[in-house]
Amino acid sequence: MGQIIEARFTEILPGENGFVPGLIKNVIDFSKRETKILPPPVRKTTYKKQEKFIHLDGRHRLLFRKMQGLDTTELYLADSPGDLMTESQFPYASSYYLGETNSHLSRRWHHVETEHLWINQFGGIVDFNDLFVALTKRFPYMRTIESFENYIKRNPEELTKAYGSVY
């Protein structure tokens, strides 16, 4: 069974690239309703002889935490692709939300390291802090929740867009 851990963003390797502003807004809206946010699932990996965590799902939740100015975040550490998040562990999460997260956890387990290597090779991005720096260079409004919300108020059409790359 997986466990909930706290990790620094320097310990998290990005396993996905790109983002959808509308999904960031959803996470912000959840937090405003004081709805607990599901921790992103990760697995252990070794990168440059150091133990790291590579995220399997939840890049928008991680971006939200960075936009809050946090240095650490809660994660769900899975031990295998079948180590799924359950309603008993996360009673506040809907079965739909858990199902979608679990689908990504099991589906991405084996190829997520290849995606990280691609992100690193072409963008020089090593950890989630690097990803956030690259993102905010291209999209300065992503630096904070306040700057994001102000930008979206002026540009609501952004909520329907998807950006396939942060650089």
N, C-alpha and C positions, 0 to 999 in steps of 0.2 A: 504494500500500500504506500502511495506517495505521501509526502509530508510538506507542510507549509514551512518555508524558510524565509529569512530576510537576507538580501544580497545587495552589494554595492553595484551601481550601474557599470563600473569598470570590470566587474566579474561576469557581465551578461554579454554574450556574443549575439549580434543581430542575425536572425535566421530568415528574415523577410525584408524586402525593400519596398519603398513606396508607402503611401498612406491615402486615406479618404477623409477629407475634412468633416463630412457628415457623420462618420463613425467617431471621430474625436468629440464632436458635439454631443453625440449620444452618451459617451462616457461622462462628459461634464454634466449633462442633465441628470444622469444617475446619481452622481455625487451630490448635486444640489438637492435631490430628493432624499438625501441621506441613505441611499441604497448602497449597501456594501458592494464593492466591486470585486468580482472574481479574480483571484491572483492568476497571472499568466502561467501556463505550464512550461516547464523547462526540463532539460535533461543534462546530466553531467557530460563533459567532454574535456579533452586535454588540448590546449592550444599553447604552442611555444613552451612546452614542459610545465605548464601551470594548469591547475584544475579551474575550469570555467563552467558556466551554464549557458546553454544555447536555447533560445526561446523557440517554442514550437507553435505558439499562437499568442495573440494579445499585444501586438505591437502598438495598437492604439491606446491600450491601457498603460503600457510602458511610456509612451509619449506623453500621456496625460500626467503621469507621475513626474516626469522630467519638467513639464510645463509648470508644475507646482513648485519646482525648485528643490525637489528631494534628491538626496545622494544615494538613498537605498529604497528598496521596494520589497513587498511581499511577493513570493513566487510559490508555485506548486511544483515541487521536485518529484518527477516521475522516475521510477526505476526501470520501466519497460514500456513498450508501445501499448500494452494491455493494462497499464496502471492508470485507469481512468478516474476522473473526478466524479464523486457520487453525491446524491442528494443528502445522504446522512452527513457527509463532510461539509457540504455547502447548502444548508437548508434554505438560505435566502435566495438562491439562484433558481431560475426557472428550468424546467426539464429541457426546454428548447435550447436555452443558452448553454447548459451543460452538454447537451448532445452535440451542438456545433463545435464547442471547444474540444470535446473528446474526439470528435471526428478529425479535427486538425492535429491533435496530439498523436493519434495512431497513424494517420496518413503521412505526416511530415517527419516521423521519427528517423527514418533511414536516409532521407535526402537533404535534410536541413543543413548539415555540415557543408555539403557541396554549395548550397546557396550562400552560406557565410563566406566561403572561400571566394566565390564570385564577387560578392560585395566588397570584400577586402582587396582583391586583386585590382578591380577597376576603380575603386573609390578610396583605397587606403584606409578603410574603416575597420578598426580592430574590435572596438567594443561599443556598447550602446551610447556612451558619452560621445564618441566620435560620430556616430550616426546622427545624434541630436545636433551637434555642431554643424554638420553638413546640411542637415535639414533647415536649420535656422539661417544659414547663409543664403540658401535659395528661397526660403519662405520665412522672412523675418517675423511675420505675425505669429509664428508658432512658438516664440520664445516664452510667452507666459499665457495663462488662461485669459487674463484681461486683454492682452493684445489680440489674441485669437477671437474673442467675443466681439471686440470693437471692429475688427476687420470683417467678420461675418455679418455684422449688422449693416455695414456699408456695401458688402458684396455677397448677398445671400445666395447667388448662383453658384458660389464656390462649394456649397454643401452637396451639390450633385456631381461634383467632379471626383476623379480618381487620378492620383499621380503615381506612375509606375516606378519612379526613381526619386531619391532624395537629392541626387546630384546631377 
